[in-house]
Amino acid sequence: MEVQFTQEQEAQLAQIARRDGKTDAGQLLKDAALRLLNEDERFRSAVLEGKAYADRGEFIEEAEMDARFEEMLRS
């Protein structure tokens, strides 16, 4: 797979890679892509889990959901 970036974008990626202690921007991009894949899998799993709860009629009250959401934003 190949991805094309402008010279300016490549310079920005190289700068980020250096700041993060990476030897090159390619490794930075590979790490970022792997994080994306992991996060996508985690998100899809959570959605399916939530759907399974809903399918079983297991819901929580709105006030409890609001409290959970606020806690997530604080962490």
MDAnalysis code that builds the backbone (N, CA, C; Angstrom):
import MDAnalysis as mda
import numpy as np

u = mda.Universe.empty(225, n_residues=75, atom_resindex=np.repeat(np.arange(75), 3), trajectory=True)
u.add_TopologyAttr("name", ["N", "CA", "C"] * 75)
u.add_TopologyAttr("resid", np.arange(1, 76))
u.add_TopologyAttr("resname", ["MET", "GLU", "VAL", "GLN", "PHE", "THR", "GLN", "GLU", "GLN", "GLU", "ALA", "GLN", "LEU", "ALA", "GLN", "ILE", "ALA", "ARG", "ARG", "ASP", "GLY", "LYS", "THR", "ASP", "ALA", "GLY", "GLN", "LEU", "LEU", "LYS", "ASP", "ALA", "ALA", "LEU", "ARG", "LEU", "LEU", "ASN", "GLU", "ASP", "GLU", "ARG", "PHE", "ARG", "SER", "ALA", "VAL", "LEU", "GLU", "GLY", "LYS", "ALA", "TYR", "ALA", "ASP", "ARG", "GLY", "GLU", "PHE", "ILE", "GLU", "GLU", "ALA", "GLU", "MET", "ASP", "ALA", "ARG", "PHE", "GLU", "GLU", "MET", "LEU", "ARG", "SER"])
u.atoms.positions = np.array([
    [0.845, -1.173, 0.000],
    [0.000, 0.000, 0.000],
    [0.889, 1.233, 0.000],
    [0.498, 2.189, -0.791],
    [1.238, 3.448, -0.837],
    [0.289, 4.598, -0.541],
    [0.805, 5.585, 0.158],
    [0.050, 6.788, 0.485],
    [0.899, 7.975, 0.070],
    [0.298, 8.920, -0.611],
    [1.022, 10.097, -1.085],
    [0.717, 11.295, -0.182],
    [1.755, 12.022, 0.183],
    [1.623, 13.234, 0.981],
    [2.331, 14.368, 0.255],
    [1.900, 15.582, 0.527],
    [2.608, 16.734, 0.001],
    [3.939, 16.860, 0.744],
    [4.843, 17.645, 0.207],
    [6.123, 17.858, 0.882],
    [5.919, 18.468, 2.257],
    [4.975, 19.378, 2.350],
    [4.689, 20.010, 3.643],
    [4.177, 18.979, 4.646],
    [3.283, 18.110, 4.203],
    [2.768, 17.068, 5.090],
    [3.876, 16.112, 5.517],
    [4.747, 15.750, 4.586],
    [5.868, 14.872, 4.921],
    [6.779, 15.527, 5.960],
    [7.016, 16.818, 5.808],
    [7.847, 17.538, 6.776],
    [7.183, 17.547, 8.150],
    [5.885, 17.754, 8.177],
    [5.162, 17.742, 9.448],
    [5.219, 16.359, 10.095],
    [5.054, 15.322, 9.304],
    [5.122, 13.958, 9.830],
    [6.521, 13.639, 10.352],
    [7.539, 14.071, 9.638],
    [8.916, 13.849, 10.091],
    [9.173, 14.573, 11.410],
    [8.630, 15.768, 11.531],
    [8.793, 16.534, 12.771],
    [8.115, 15.813, 13.935],
    [6.919, 15.316, 13.712],
    [6.211, 14.576, 14.766],
    [6.983, 13.310, 15.122],
    [7.492, 12.616, 14.115],
    [8.249, 11.387, 14.362],
    [9.474, 11.677, 15.229],
    [10.203, 12.730, 14.902],
    [11.380, 13.091, 15.706],
    [10.972, 13.426, 17.134],
    [9.912, 14.184, 17.283],
    [9.437, 14.577, 18.604],
    [9.040, 13.353, 19.429],
    [8.479, 12.335, 18.748],
    [8.053, 11.115, 19.441],
    [9.167, 10.079, 19.562],
    [10.373, 10.432, 19.120],
    [11.493, 9.526, 19.248],
    [11.523, 8.410, 18.216],
    [10.793, 8.558, 17.144],
    [10.782, 7.565, 16.076],
    [11.925, 7.871, 15.117],
    [12.413, 6.848, 14.459],
    [13.516, 7.053, 13.525],
    [13.043, 7.619, 12.198],
    [11.784, 7.351, 11.846],
    [11.275, 7.900, 10.583],
    [9.757, 8.026, 10.622],
    [9.251, 8.786, 9.678],
    [7.809, 9.022, 9.614],
    [7.054, 7.756, 9.234],
    [7.696, 6.860, 8.496],
    [7.040, 5.607, 8.115],
    [6.622, 4.799, 9.323],
    [7.491, 4.721, 10.329],
    [7.142, 3.979, 11.546],
    [6.031, 4.685, 12.308],
    [6.089, 6.010, 12.317],
    [5.031, 6.795, 12.953],
    [3.682, 6.475, 12.309],
    [3.655, 6.456, 10.983],
    [2.411, 6.179, 10.265],
    [1.939, 4.749, 10.483],
    [2.868, 3.804, 10.505],
    [2.495, 2.417, 10.753],
    [1.886, 2.276, 12.139],
    [2.506, 2.881, 13.144],
    [1.976, 2.832, 14.507],
    [0.581, 3.456, 14.576],
    [0.400, 4.578, 13.890],
    [-0.896, 5.252, 13.888],
    [-1.955, 4.393, 13.213],
    [-1.605, 3.742, 12.116],
    [-2.555, 2.881, 11.419],
    [-2.949, 1.691, 12.277],
    [-1.986, 1.120, 12.992],
    [-2.293, -0.010, 13.873],
    [-3.188, 0.420, 15.027],
    [-2.952, 1.616, 15.563],
    [-3.846, 2.136, 16.616],
    [-5.259, 2.327, 16.074],
    [-5.367, 2.819, 14.847],
    [-6.669, 2.994, 14.217],
    [-7.394, 1.656, 14.094],
    [-6.687, 0.639, 13.639],
    [-7.303, -0.683, 13.500],
    [-7.757, -1.230, 14.850],
    [-6.925, -1.070, 15.870],
    [-7.299, -1.548, 17.206],
    [-8.495, -0.791, 17.760],
    [-8.496, 0.518, 17.587],
    [-9.603, 1.339, 18.092],
    [-10.892, 1.027, 17.346],
    [-10.805, 0.804, 16.053],
    [-11.985, 0.448, 15.274],
    [-12.577, -0.871, 15.772],
    [-11.726, -1.842, 16.030],
    [-12.196, -3.136, 16.537],
    [-12.841, -2.978, 17.906],
    [-12.215, -2.185, 18.780],
    [-12.774, -1.954, 20.116],
    [-14.146, -1.285, 20.028],
    [-14.250, -0.279, 19.158],
    [-15.508, 0.444, 18.996],
    [-16.607, -0.478, 18.476],
    [-16.293, -1.250, 17.440],
    [-17.298, -2.141, 16.868],
    [-17.743, -3.194, 17.874],
    [-16.829, -3.686, 18.667],
    [-17.170, -4.659, 19.700],
    [-18.098, -4.042, 20.749],
    [-17.797, -2.811, 21.150],
    [-18.639, -2.126, 22.139],
    [-20.039, -1.872, 21.594],
    [-20.132, -1.509, 20.325],
    [-21.442, -1.280, 19.706],
    [-22.248, -2.577, 19.681],
    [-21.603, -3.662, 19.297],
    [-22.304, -4.953, 19.271],
    [-22.738, -5.384, 20.662],
    [-21.900, -5.119, 21.655],
    [-22.262, -5.439, 23.033],
    [-23.470, -4.613, 23.462],
    [-23.470, -3.333, 23.140],
    [-24.607, -2.478, 23.483],
    [-25.869, -2.909, 22.771],
    [-25.737, -3.297, 21.523],
    [-26.899, -3.781, 20.769],
    [-27.460, -5.049, 21.398],
    [-26.586, -5.936, 21.850],
    [-27.040, -7.174, 22.494],
    [-27.824, -6.856, 23.766],
    [-27.343, -5.899, 24.560],
    [-28.081, -5.480, 25.755],
    [-29.458, -4.946, 25.367],
    [-29.493, -4.088, 24.364],
    [-30.765, -3.493, 23.932],
    [-31.711, -4.563, 23.406],
    [-31.173, -5.515, 22.650],
    [-32.018, -6.594, 22.125],
    [-32.649, -7.408, 23.244],
    [-31.941, -7.499, 24.376],
    [-32.486, -8.234, 25.535],
    [-33.382, -7.345, 26.397],
    [-33.514, -6.081, 26.018],
    [-34.347, -5.161, 26.782],
    [-33.666, -4.645, 28.032],
    [-32.356, -4.754, 28.083],
    [-31.603, -4.299, 29.255],
    [-31.130, -2.870, 29.024],
    [-31.851, -1.943, 29.596],
    [-31.542, -0.530, 29.443],
    [-31.224, 0.068, 30.804],
    [-30.581, 1.229, 30.814],
    [-30.377, 1.953, 32.061],
    [-31.154, 3.260, 31.976],
    [-31.422, 3.825, 33.119],
    [-32.163, 5.081, 33.173],
    [-31.307, 6.219, 32.609],
    [-31.980, 7.228, 32.094],
    [-31.282, 8.348, 31.471],
    [-30.326, 9.036, 32.434],
    [-30.730, 9.195, 33.684],
    [-29.869, 9.857, 34.670],
    [-28.573, 9.069, 34.877],
    [-28.670, 7.737, 34.906],
    [-27.471, 6.917, 35.069],
    [-26.577, 7.032, 33.839],
    [-27.185, 7.069, 32.657],
    [-26.401, 7.216, 31.440],
    [-25.697, 8.561, 31.419],
    [-26.390, 9.612, 31.827],
    [-25.774, 10.940, 31.887],
    [-24.577, 10.931, 32.832],
    [-24.720, 10.274, 33.998],
    [-23.627, 10.207, 34.971],
    [-22.443, 9.442, 34.391],
    [-22.707, 8.344, 33.705],
    [-21.626, 7.565, 33.090],
    [-20.919, 8.384, 32.020],
    [-21.689, 9.108, 31.228],
    [-21.112, 9.920, 30.167],
    [-20.225, 11.024, 30.759],
    [-20.709, 11.667, 31.796],
    [-19.919, 12.724, 32.450],
    [-18.614, 12.150, 33.001],
    [-18.677, 10.961, 33.572],
    [-17.478, 10.319, 34.116],
    [-16.485, 10.010, 32.990],
    [-16.987, 9.553, 31.862],
    [-16.115, 9.268, 30.721],
    [-15.409, 10.535, 30.240],
    [-16.124, 11.646, 30.246],
    [-15.530, 12.906, 29.798],
    [-14.451, 13.399, 30.760],
    [-14.598, 13.084, 32.030],
    [-13.618, 13.518, 33.030],
    [-12.354, 12.660, 33.002],
    [-12.462, 11.427, 32.525],
    [-11.278, 10.544, 32.561],
    [-10.477, 10.598, 31.301],
])
